[in-house]
């Protein structure tokens, strides 16, 4: 098939383009966070182009879903239905450019719209309801899901479907649910018709599914690396999807045949009748992509777009914890250094390269490319390929999935909160809680807001925690701020170059020792390691990339043969290997054949005299096992031995090892609650209490141990045991901590003791 290329860019919105509505042959409507709807019509002088025809302004907050009403006696040029964050549904007369019906009734953001064959308007909302409107009045209202309804789809054949944050799709006849489709692991964000086959669903679990109208899943499309916001189908059989990962993906028979990068997330994607694809991007631009060479944009415009993507990619890239765009260019090497050995990092293309000043020869010597190392990982976290100071897990309750909230200390928390709420389709009434959450969890208790700040959506001043708020929002306050813990944590960043360098060094040492030469790897085996690293680095392709039995066999060989003092880089390699689905499966396969290399490696690493490097890497490796459910049974079976052995080694722990140990206990708490294993819960509780009661522990380690304790008390079977172990005094002590997070989770636990 011919590849899609850029055809046209529609500039006009002042903020994110959120929704697209293909209005038959009349034109295209787009909605935006700038509170407007714009209508674009074909350029009479050039059919392949669109020009701005009308701007419809009336919403008081960002506009999302749109629907088209074909021309009629009432609407000679057609009508447009729009729904917004302001909870209103508007019906616009396109000829007049005016609102002719205002539908008021939802008490939260409108998320989906459909027009029935009889002209009724159907809307869905974050308030969990679906409403049917006739002549501006709600004639039917029902609670469609227990949590937010994200999308609604009405087929010409009469079926009505809704998708929700509860991960399900429901089929309705009137107000009666005929069937529930279950299969997604996260929010169902968008539904679309696949003529002749069924319906498509896009989800925050990064997948797209095709369903028969009977509810039978027919096909999974896996390729996006982040939340999928939109999906649409064309009569040719092609499917288009847009995602937070900034890609438009085009699918044929379940296979992604093309991926087109954008300079921002894609909120919506729709096919035109001629097969072209329209995308709504967070950079405020609507773009049309075409496979017809007659409609391609000029070479100059394509080159400008390619450069835009390149600049955007560079602006987001970090090296060694530094923003690539903040680094000086190579021209900085023209300036002599101040002292021998002075280090300078410069930007060379898409990389950061380190140089050292050689005062004897008066020149800069190249050291090498800068990579993110273990120290960088400790200073921040990675979300969607970008490093942030913090990536918070936000549990908004009511059965909603955990949301990721990235934040840098240099960011304005109010701006971050606004953008995050809009991205997650959450009401702006939650803004106060999000700002307070950010400030508390980033340790910015003394943050002073800019007095000149004005909320771009409400015009109000910034909310200041601890002061009365002007908001009329009535979002429910959670009973507990930090418990129970949902999901597990992992150590996902690795300095692969450093790992390979150390393995190469140790292998050379073994090779040069006549007594240990037989333990070394041959050249072919050593060359295989960089190939494995290449697969492990490309995390966005974990759903399609493969690891081989031979890769696992190579790791097993090294782990079994090499002496303890040389194990730590290989254990670190294993830590990243098990994060790959194939790696976890291969490890389980090896264990099930009777060769429990995992237990053997663990015992070897903790055997006295235990080396700090081995302890740190094995702690992180075991913690990462929780990431794949296929290894949970192994973790349950060996829980007692793992915790006992590590507890006995604590005197040899480094600071990072203490944090990794607390993380391991937190993961074990989550797993033991899930399996209702009271014996394991008691052991984990005891180990976590030891951490909290140790005055030498840092705040992060104490915080994770306290979350484990609180979660076990709230959702586990050991609350009475915790009370017997005087957890009340532990909570009281934590509440007086100088660290906000520790103090808050101490308050959570104290509530449980009452």
C-alpha positions, -999 to +999 in steps of 0.1 A: +000+000+000+010+036-006+023+053+025+005+082+041+023+116+039+015+150+052-011+167+030-023+198+049-020+216+082-049+236+096-037+264+119-063+284+138-067+270+173-048+286+202-045+255+222-048+216+220-071+204+193-093+179+212-119+166+188-127+161+151-160+157+134-162+148+097-193+167+085-201+147+054-190+166+023-197+199+040-164+201+058-146+193+091-153+205+126-126+207+152-129+214+190-102+227+212-090+235+247-092+271+236-130+268+242-140+271+205-153+249+177-139+257+143-156+247+110-133+241+080-146+239+044-130+230+011-111+258-007-132+266-038-100+274-056-082+242-047-103+211-037-075+194-017-073+223+007-095+234+036-100+269+048-115+282+081-152+290+076-166+297+110-155+299+147-181+289+172-175+304+206-198+298+236-183+272+259-167+285+291-141+257+292-124+233+268-146+216+242-143+179+236-167+156+217-185+168+185-213+153+164-227+163+130-264+169+120-268+168+082-285+197+064-323+199+067-351+224+066-342+235+101-305+236+094-299+244+058-261+242+062-262+215+089-258+216+126-230+207+151-234+193+186-205+201+211-199+190+246-175+206+270-157+206+304-183+232+314-209+203+315-230+218+287-241+203+254-247+229+227-265+225+194-252+250+168-269+262+137-240+263+113-256+288+090-261+313+118-231+303+138-253+304+169-263+281+197-300+271+192-303+246+221-284+245+254-287+212+271-279+215+308-281+185+332-248+168+334-229+177+366-194+169+352-175+170+319-193+158+288-172+130+272-191+116+243-219+125+218-240+107+193-270+116+171-298+091+167-317+085+135-347+104+149-326+134+157-322+127+194-289+137+209-272+112+232-244+124+256-221+106+281-203+122+310-178+119+337-208+120+361-214+083+352-246+090+333-259+088+297-286+113+287-310+114+257-320+149+247-349+159+225-356+195+217-331+206+243-347+185+271-334+153+287-361+127+281-339+098+295-312+098+321-295+067+335-264+056+354-245+037+327-215+027+347-204+031+384-175+053+373-169+078+345-184+071+311-157+081+285-174+076+252-207+067+235-214+051+201-247+047+182-247+024+152-270+030+123-285-004+130-297+009+164-272-005+189-259+019+216-225+013+233-207+031+261-171+028+272-160+036+307-131+041+331-142+007+346-124-009+316-157-022+302-180-016+272-217-019+276-244-026+250-278-009+257-313-012+246-330+019+260-319+020+296-314-017+298-278-031+296-280-062+273-243-071+276-210-061+291-178-065+271-148-072+293-112-075+281-094-042+285-071-036+314-077+001+317-101+029+307-120+025+274-115+059+259-130+057+224-154+035+204-159+034+167-178+013+142-161-013+120-187-018+093-196-055+086-175-067+116-184-050+148-169-022+169-135-009+178-123+002+212-093+023+222-080+021+257-056+035+282-040+001+284-023+010+251-043-014+230-071-014+204-096-042+202-121-053+176-153-069+190-182-087+173-216-072+182-221-103+203-193-093+226-168-118+212-133-103+210-120-107+174-087-090+173-061-072+195-040-044+180-009-039+201+017-013+191+012+020+210+035+026+240+010+048+259-027+057+263-047+053+231-072+082+229-089+076+196-097+050+169-116+051+136-122+028+106-125+033+069-146+013+044-113+001+028-106-019+060-079+005+073-080+015+110-064+047+124-055+053+161-040+083+180-022+081+212-004+099+241+028+084+226+025+111+198+020+086+170-008+081+145-008+044+137-025+029+106-035-007+108-045-034+083-058-068+093-046-062+129-010-052+118+004-018+121+015-008+086+026+027+093+033+050+123+035+088+119+051+108+146+036+141+158+049+170+179+025+162+207-001+137+218-029+129+194-063+135+209-084+124+179-080+108+145-108+104+119-109+091+083-123+113+055-145+096+029-116+096+004-093+077+028-073+107+041-068+109+079-074+139+100-055+142+133-060+165+163-028+173+181-019+189+214+003+215+196-029+232+184-027+220+148-051+198+128-033+178+101-046+159+071-026+128+060-030+113+026-018+084+005-027+102-028+004+119-042-018+146-058-027+158-023+008+157-008+021+189+008+050+207-008+085+195-002+093+227+017+063+221+041+073+185+046+109+195+054+096+221+079+075+194+096+103+169+097+125+196+113+097+204+138+096+167+148+134+166+151+135+197+173+106+184+195+124+151+200+157+169+209+139+192+233+125+163+253+156+142+253+178+140+284+214+127+288+229+120+322+199+137+338+205+169+317+182+183+291+199+180+257+187+214+245+203+230+276+237+218+266+261+240+246+269+232+210+303+220+197+314+257+194+320+256+231+350+235+224+367+266+209+371+280+244+401+267+264+394+249+297+403+264+331+421+234+346+435+200+336+408+174+336+380+199+335+349+181+320+326+197+294+294+181+280+283+194+246+254+187+222+265+168+191+234+161+170+210+141+191+236+131+217+255+146+246+292+140+244+317+145+272+352+161+267+381+165+291+405+195+290+441+184+283+462+213+296+495+197+283+483+196+247+459+226+251+429+207+236+397+190+246+400+152+246+368+133+238+357+110+266+326+095+250+288+097+248+269+106+280+244+080+291+220+079+320+235+059+349+222+045+382+228+078+399+205+095+375+177+070+381+179+077+418+174+114+411+142+110+390+119+088+371+111+082+334+076+085+320+069+079+283+107+081+276+112+115+294+129+119+327+112+138+354+120+147+390+089+128+401+064+105+384+035+101+409+010+073+410-023+090+416-052+069+428-084+090+424-105+063+440-140+051+430-126+021+411-106+044+387-072+031+374-040+045+388-029+076+368+007+087+362+015+123+370+049+135+359+064+167+376+096+186+377+106+209+406+110+237+381+074+234+369+045+256+380+023+231+400-008+249+390+000+246+353+009+210+357-023+203+375-045+220+349-028+202+320-029+168+337-066+171+346-074+180+310-053+152+297-069+127+320-104+140+313-109+148+350-130+177+363-111+209+371-128+209+405-101+184+414-074+210+408-070+220+444-064+184+455-039+178+427-019+210+435-018+201+472-008+165+463+021+178+441+034+202+467+032+177+495+048+148+476+076+169+461+085+183+495+077+219+484+059+229+516+073+264+514+061+270+478+048+305+473+025+309+443+030+338+418+004+364+430-001+375+394-012+340+384-046+337+368-062+303+360-065+304+322-098+285+324-116+303+353-096+335+357-092+328+395-061+331+416-039+301+423-051+279+451-029+280+482-030+249+504-042+257+539-062+287+528-099+289+520-106+281+484-129+300+460-138+268+442-173+255+444-161+220+436-173+192+458-149+165+448-148+138+475-118+138+498-101+105+501-101+089+536-064+080+532-038+098+513-012+071+507-028+037+513-037+011+502-009+007+476-021-004+442+003-020+418+040-026+423+072-006+418+102-015+397+137-003+389+135+004+352+166+025+344+200+009+336+234+021+325+238-006+299+271+008+286+285+005+322+272-030+326+287-042+293+320-025+302+322-042+335+313-076+321+339-072+294+365-062+320+357-092+342+357-116+312+391-103+302+404-109+337+391-145+337+405-151+302+440-140+313+440-162+344+451-197+335+432-213+363+399-195+355+402-192+317+375-219+312+350-197+329+353-169+304+330-163+274+341-168+239+340-139+213+307-151+199+291-151+233+304-117+242+291-103+209+256-116+218+254-094+249+251-060+229+224-076+208+204-084+239+210-049+252+196-034+219+163-054+225+161-044+262+167-007+254+138-004+230+110-007+256+083+007+233+087-025+212+085-050+241+052-062+227+068-073+194+105-078+201+118-112+210+145-128+232+158-163+225+164-194+246+201-189+238+200-155+255+187-170+287+212-198+284+240-173+282+230-155+313+225-189+331+261-199+321+276-167+335+256-167+367+265-203+375+302-201+366+315-167+376+328-161+411+307-140+435+329-109+433+322-107+395+285-114+397+270-079+402+270-066+366+254-099+354+227-097+381+221-061+369+217-075+334+192-100+347+173-072+365+165-056+331+161-089+313+131-099+334+113-066+326+109-079+290+079-102+287+100-127+268+127-125+295+104-132+323+089-161+303+123-176+295+134-173+332+102-191+343+107-218+316+143-224+330+130-227+365+102-251+355+127-274+339+143-279+374+171-254+370+162-226+395+189-203+385+171-174+402+171-190+436+207-202+431+218-167+421+200-152+451+216-175+476+250-169+460+246-131+463+235-131+499+260-158+511+285-144+537+306-125+532+279-107+512+293-079+489+273-046+488+273-045+450+258-080+448+232-071+475+221-040+457+217-056+423+200-087+436+175-066+456+166-046+425+164-078+404+140-095+428+120-064+430+116-063+392+102-099+392+069-084+404+065-066+371+055-099+354+026-119+369+041-152+356+068-149+383+044-141+412+041-178+422+079-181+425+079-150+446+052-163+469+069-197+474+103-181+483+090-151+503+101-163+537+136-172+526+141-140+506+130-117+534+149-136+561+181-137+541+180-101+532+172-091+568+203-108+579+224-088+554+211-054+563+244-044+580+261-046+546+234-025+528+242+008+511+217+037+512+204+026+478+201-010+490+180+001+520+156+019+496+155-012+473+147-034+504+118-012+514+106-012+478+108-050+478+088-052+510+062-029+496+058-050+465+055-081+487+028-064+508+007-058+476+012-094+465+005-110+499-027-089+502-038-102+468-031-138+477-046-134+513-014-150+527-016-141+564+017-158+573+036-138+546+018-106+556+030-111+592+066-115+581+065-085+558+048-064+586+076-073+610+103-064+585+087-031+576+084-021+612+121-027+617+128-002+589+105+024+604+119+021+639+155+025+626+165+061+631+193+058+605+169+051+576+162+079+551+128+093+546+121+075+513+128+041+528+106+049+558+079+061+536+077+029+515+079+008+546+050+028+562+029+024+531+035-013+533+024-013+569-007+008+563-017-013+532-014-045+552-035-031+580-062-017+557-065-045+532-046-074+547-052-098+576-027-084+602-043-053+617-046-069+651-010-081+650+001-046+640-017-032+670-001-058+692+033-047+679+025-011+690+020+003+656+002+032+672+034+046+686+051+041+652+023+061+636+026+088+662+063+091+656+059+092+618+033+120+621+059+142+637+084+136+609+099+166+591+092+148+558+056+155+545+050+121+530+062+102+560+040+124+583+009+119+561+012+082+559+017+082+596-016+100+599-032+074+576-020+046+599-031+065+630-066+066+616-065+028+614-056+025+650-087+043+663 
